[in-house]
Amino acid sequence: MCGRFTLTTADYVSVARALDVDFNAALMTAYQPRFNVAPSDTHWIVCLEPQRDRPELGAGSWGFPSQNGAMINARCETMAQRPTFRDAVWTSRCGVVADGFYEWSGPRRARQPHRFHRPDGAPFVFAGLYQDRVNPQSGELTRNFTVLTTRPNALVEPVHDRMPVILDRAGMGRWLRWAPTRRAPEALQELGDLLEPVAEHWLVSTPVSRRVSDVRNDDPTCIEPIELPPPDPEQQSLF
C-alpha cells in the first residue's frame, strides 16, 4: 500500500510548471511543501475536468469515504470490479502529485522508514481516482481521491509487496485523457503498460528519520537521510 508520501517543491506554480498543467491563482496561497502527507489530508491532484483542454492542479482529500474508514489505495488489478472504485475508473481519473513515498522495514517495535524518490527530486504523479460528493443540505462539493497500487519493482520489493503506480508526464496525459469505449475490465488492457511498476532506475531509496512515523511530524527533518547501522553479525549467523 501507499500510506505516506511527500511533495517538497517550494511553491504551487513550480509544481504546475514541472508537470505542464494549468494552475488556479486562487489556490496559490493554500499551497505549502509537505514532508509527511497522511490519509484524510487535503492534497494536490491533477484532473482533466469536462469541457477543458488541459489538466489543472487542484485539491482533494485523501481517501474515498466508506463504512470501514477512508479507502486510501485501490489495487489496479481489481479496481474495475470493486463497487467503491469501478465508476471512477471510467469517469474520474486523476494524478496525485508527489515527489516521494515512504515504506517501512524491520520488526514492529523498530520500524525503519525508507523514502523512495527521484534522484533529481523532481515531482511526479501517482495514478489515482477521484470522487465528487455534494452535501444535500449545504450544496458544498467535496472531492476525495485514492492512490492506485501495483506490484513492487526490485527496489521496493525488499521493503514492501506493493507500490504506487507512478506516471511520468506522458503517462499522466494518457491516464487522464483515456476514453474507454466500453466499461469492461478487458478495456484496461489499453493502459496495461501504465499500471506496471516503474523501472528500478527511476527511483532511489533513502533511509530517513523515524520521526516520519508520527503523522504530527511534517517538516524537512522527516526526509533527512540517515546512516543505518551495519548488520549484526550474530543476528545474520542465525540464518
C-alpha positions in Angstrom: 0.0 0.0 0.0 1.0 3.7 -0.1 0.2 5.3 3.3 2.5 8.3 3.4 4.2 10.5 0.8 5.9 13.8 0.2 5.7 16.9 -2.0 8.5 19.2 -1.1 8.5 21.6 -4.1 8.6 25.1 -2.8 5.5 26.6 -4.4 2.3 25.9 -6.3 3.2 27.4 -9.6 6.5 25.5 -9.7 4.6 22.2 -9.3 2.2 23.1 -12.1 5.0 24.1 -14.4 7.0 20.9 -13.6 4.0 18.8 -14.6 3.0 21.1 -17.5 -0.6 21.6 -16.2 -2.7 24.7 -15.6 -2.9 26.4 -12.3 -5.6 28.3 -10.4 -4.3 31.5 -9.0 -6.9 31.4 -6.2 -5.3 28.3 -4.8 -1.7 29.6 -4.7 -1.8 30.7 -1.1 -3.2 27.4 0.1 0.0 25.6 -1.0 2.8 24.6 1.3 5.5 21.9 0.9 4.6 18.6 2.6 7.1 16.2 4.1 4.6 13.7 5.6 1.2 13.6 3.8 -1.1 11.2 5.6 -4.6 9.8 5.0 -7.5 12.3 5.2 -5.2 15.2 4.5 -6.1 17.7 1.8 -3.6 17.4 -1.0 -2.9 18.3 -4.6 -4.2 16.3 -7.6 -4.3 16.9 -11.3 -7.6 16.5 -13.1 -8.9 17.0 -16.6 -12.3 18.5 -16.0 -15.1 18.1 -18.6 -15.0 20.8 -21.2 -11.4 21.7 -20.5 -8.5 21.2 -22.9 -5.7 21.0 -20.3 -5.4 19.4 -16.9 -5.4 21.6 -13.8 -3.7 21.4 -10.5 -6.4 21.3 -7.8 -7.0 19.7 -4.4 -8.9 16.8 -2.8 -9.0 14.9 0.5 -7.0 11.6 0.6 -9.3 8.6 0.9 -12.7 7.5 -0.5 -15.2 7.5 2.3 -16.6 4.1 3.3 -18.2 2.4 6.3 -14.8 0.8 7.1 -12.9 4.1 7.1 -11.2 6.0 4.3 -10.0 3.8 1.4 -6.7 5.4 0.6 -5.5 2.9 -2.0 -7.0 0.9 -4.9 -5.3 -2.2 -6.3 -5.0 -1.6 -10.1 -5.6 -5.3 -10.7 -9.1 -5.3 -9.2 -10.3 -1.6 -9.2 -12.7 -2.1 -12.0 -14.5 -4.9 -10.1 -14.7 -3.0 -6.7 -18.0 -1.2 -6.2 -16.2 1.7 -4.4 -14.0 2.4 -7.4 -15.5 1.0 -10.6 -17.4 4.1 -11.7 -14.4 6.3 -11.1 -12.2 4.0 -13.2 -14.2 5.0 -16.3 -15.0 8.7 -15.5 -12.9 10.2 -12.8 -9.1 9.5 -13.1 -6.5 11.9 -11.6 -2.9 12.2 -10.9 -1.8 12.5 -7.3 1.2 14.9 -7.1 4.2 13.7 -5.1 8.0 13.6 -5.1 8.4 10.6 -2.9 6.7 8.0 -0.8 7.5 6.1 2.4 7.6 2.4 3.3 8.8 0.8 6.5 11.0 -2.3 7.1 12.1 -4.2 10.1 10.4 -5.5 13.3 7.2 -3.9 14.6 8.9 -2.2 17.5 11.8 -0.8 15.4 10.3 0.0 12.1 12.7 1.8 9.8 11.2 4.2 7.2 12.6 4.5 3.7 11.8 7.3 1.3 11.6 6.3 -2.4 12.1 9.4 -4.6 13.5 10.6 -7.9 17.3 11.1 -7.9 16.8 14.7 -9.0 14.0 15.3 -6.6 11.5 16.2 -9.3 7.8 15.9 -8.8 5.7 13.2 -10.5 2.2 11.8 -10.1 0.7 8.6 -8.8 -2.2 7.3 -10.9 -5.3 8.0 -8.9 -9.1 8.1 -8.9 -11.3 10.8 -7.6 -14.9 11.1 -6.4 -17.1 14.2 -6.0 -19.8 14.4 -3.4 -22.4 17.2 -2.9 -23.7 17.9 0.6 -27.5 17.8 0.1 -28.0 20.5 2.8 -25.3 23.0 2.0 -24.7 22.2 -1.6 -21.0 22.1 -0.9 -18.8 20.0 -3.2 -16.1 17.8 -1.7 -13.5 15.8 -3.7 -11.8 12.7 -2.5 -9.1 10.7 -4.1 -7.3 7.4 -3.8 -3.9 6.2 -5.0 -3.6 3.2 -7.2 -1.1 0.5 -6.3 0.7 -2.3 -8.2 3.2 -5.0 -7.5 6.6 -3.7 -6.4 9.7 -3.3 -8.6 13.1 -4.8 -7.5 14.0 -1.7 -5.5 10.8 -1.6 -3.4 10.2 -5.4 -3.1 12.7 -5.9 -0.2 10.6 -3.4 1.8 7.0 -3.9 0.7 4.9 -6.1 -1.5 3.0 -3.2 -3.1 4.0 0.2 -4.5 2.1 3.2 -6.0 1.5 3.3 -9.8 3.9 6.1 -10.8 3.4 8.1 -14.1 5.7 10.4 -16.0 4.2 13.4 -17.8 3.4 11.4 -20.9 1.8 8.6 -18.9 -0.2 11.1 -16.9 -1.6 12.5 -20.2 -2.6 9.1 -21.3 -4.2 8.3 -18.0 -6.2 11.5 -17.8 -7.4 11.6 -21.4 -8.2 7.9 -21.9 -11.7 7.5 -23.2 -12.8 3.8 -23.0 -15.4 2.7 -25.5 -16.9 0.2 -23.0 -16.9 -0.4 -19.3 -15.3 -3.8 -19.1 -12.2 -4.9 -17.2 -10.7 -6.0 -20.5 -10.7 -2.4 -21.7 -8.0 -1.6 -19.2 -5.6 -3.6 -21.3 -5.3 -0.4 -23.4 -3.5 1.1 -20.4 -1.8 -2.0 -19.1 1.8 -0.6 -19.5 0.9 2.4 -17.4 -0.2 0.2 -14.5 3.1 -1.7 -14.3 5.7 -0.9 -11.6 8.1 1.9 -12.6 11.6 0.8 -13.7 14.0 0.4 -10.8 16.4 3.1 -12.0 13.6 5.7 -11.9 13.8 5.9 -8.1 16.3 5.8 -5.3 15.7 4.6 -1.8 16.9 6.7 1.2 16.6 5.6 4.9 15.2 8.5 6.8 14.3 9.6 10.4 11.7 7.6 12.4 10.1 11.0 13.1 8.1 10.4 9.9 6.3 7.5 11.6 4.3 10.1 13.6 1.8 11.9 11.4 2.2 15.0 13.6 5.7 15.5 12.3 5.7 17.3 8.9 8.9 19.2 8.4 12.2 18.9 6.4 13.8 16.7 9.1 11.4 13.9 8.0 13.3 13.5 4.8 16.8 13.9 6.0 18.9 10.9 5.1 20.3 8.8 8.0 23.0 6.2 8.1 21.8 2.8 9.1 24.0 0.7 11.5 25.8 -2.2 9.9 24.1 -5.6 10.2 24.6 -7.5 13.4 27.0 -10.5 12.5 25.5 -12.6 15.3 21.9 -12.0 14.1 23.0 -12.8 10.5 24.6 -16.1 11.7 21.1 -17.3 12.8 20.1 -17.6 9.2 
